[in-house]
Amino acid sequence: MSNLLKMSFTTWTLEKFSARKFTLICLMALTAAGCASQQQQEKDDVNLKARARAHTDLGAVYFQQRQMEVALDEFTVATKIDPNFSLAYNGLGLVHAALGQDDIAEMNFKRAIQIEPNNSESRNNYGSFLCARNRIDESIKEFLAAVKNPLYGTPAMAYTNAGICSLRKQDSINAEIYFQRALQIEPLLNIAAYQLASIQFKRNDVVGAKSTLQNVMLGQPTPEMLWLAIQIERVLGAKDEEASYALELRRQYPDSEQAKLLRSGK
């Protein structure tokens, strides 16, 4: 068998060899051209995404500054540069929601999620949009979808949002669970601690409420937090602590509703 193979190789003519060599060279050239073309396409795609991201980042800055018209322009430019850049649609959703254009806002939030289902930022923002419009169950679904992504940078905020939205339908049981999860991730998250302590205080778990609120009071407490702390210490009969929080409330937030309540003797 080996002799037959040897004979068949040695009977190739120069013409056949040259033709095969030429074909091989052509294939190599085509492959190289194809690779170069693919590399160029990938480079172009990266450039498009970078440009779309730059406009989206600018849009976010203008949105935070409440310059809605400029923000809208930047997000729109981003979608024209890269029609599949999900965060640009997320930005459009935020702007249109702020302008009261709910149908357009929802369409853009859904487009963002359709393009990138695992983008937790879009999920959280869409959930907040739904919660503000009393679409409670839909909103909580989005918040919980957001925290499923292990790469999400602020899952504690999504859990907190789920808790706040649960309270809107008087579901304090699930709200408490969500606030606890938020605090497990971010123990000094003021809003989650305040909401959880409020739930505990209302069900007469005053000691639990004090424990929940205690750590975050070392930072920059809000007037709501200080007022709750005053009520907790009053129930516990801790007059010195109550007086200390009352003094802080009057000093830091003299014009707040809570300070007015304090001055009225409540």
Buried (B, 14 or more C-beta within 10 A) or exposed (E): EEEEEEEEEEEEEEEEEEEEEEEEEEEEEEEEEEEEEEEEEEEEEEEBBEBBBBBBEBBBEBBEEEBBEBBBBBBBBBBEBBEBBBBBBBBBBBBBBBEEBEEBBBBBBBBBBEBBEBBBBBBBBBBBBBBEBEBBEBBBBBBBBBBEBEEBEBBBBBBBBBBBBBBEBEBBEBBBBBBBBBBEBBEEBBBBBBBBBBBBBEEEBBEBBBEBBEEBBEEEBBBBBBBBBBBBBBBBEBEEBBEBBBEBBBEBBEEBEBBEBBEEEE
